[in-house]
Amino acid sequence: MPSAWSQAGNDLLLCVRLTPGSAKEAIGGGWTDAQGARWLSARVRAVPEKGKANSALIALLAKRLDWPRSAILLESGDTNRLKRLRITGGGGDACARLVALIETWVELT
């Protein structure tokens, strides 16, 4: 089964299925779309207007990954629930740490 992340040079590409307007913020669990692609599930309190939910997602990921917000970029899915994010500068040992965290989250149910 494909993973919710992939590596692109020193960067990680992360596929996230976002639920905005949630009662609590959380990351965890995996979701598989009709094409068999795997997505990491995330929930934020922010509403999906004017980029608020996207900003909340980036802030949540930055906090949980202990990574700079400025190094997490939304590549696609601005107005869609399915998002692709680029986490820059994750080469070497840092990449292994990020992947281990992400894999743990995807395995949560």
Helices and strands as residue ranges (DSSP letters): E 5-8, E 11-19, E 26-32, E 38-43, H 52-65, G 69-71, E 72-76, E 82-87, H 92-107
